[in-house]
Amino acid sequence: MGSRTEWDLAGTAVVAIECQNGTLGDDVAIPALRDAAGDLVDRIDEVLQAARAHGVRVVHAIYEGALGAANLGTEPLWRHIGPASANWTPGSLPTQVLPRLLDPADVVSPRHHGLSPVQGTELLPLLKNFGIHTVVLVGVSVNVAVLVTAAAAAGEGFHVVVARDAVRGVPPEYGEMVLENSIRQVARLARSTDLASQWQAAAANAQVAAR
């Protein structure tokens, strides 16, 4: 991505972080996060639809439960997530991507440990294998998973963009502070409507160049 508006669509992927029933659906592990979501799912859906329409790959990074592991981690957040997700297993309702956000062509990358999709997982190597160099992040939450993923992806050489109206933190005003004061240091911030228009323009330019 040579500038703020130049996109190599084939080298771009949207990574939807934990956009699943157990985080943004009815049976949630952290109710405060779902309650703060507001129109988040609508904004995520807009980004994913625009991505698919313009040849941008969509990858869902989900948490499928600890598979009975006794040691979930030392982070205090596990005191809340551990008991609430104790019965989560691969394919169970809480671990499934929200139906409206899932397309058969999407890639689903599960994990069974940690608080972010990138700690000891295959997500970033998988993206590199796909030829991806630019990652757009949507989902939850800005408090930990989005922040850690943005920093880790940037550290691995990816260009990182965070769709600021398609992510959320708890409380929401704190999420905005993290975006402005932390994530902005490792990623570009963009709004979902701007991404859609930029991708549309990039696709049109590619068609003209191919003639």
Secondary structure, 3 states (H helix, E strand, C coil): CCCCCCCCHHHEEEEEECCEHHHHCCCCCCHHHHHHHCCHHHHHHHHHHHHHHCCCEEEEEEECCCCCCCCCCCCCCHHHHHHHCCCCCCCCHHHCECHHHCCCCCEEEEECCCCCCCCCCCHHHHHHHCCCCEEEEEEECCCCHHHHHHHHHHHCCCEEEEEEEEEECCCHHHHHHHHHHCHHHCCEEECHHHHHHHHHHHHHHHHHHHC
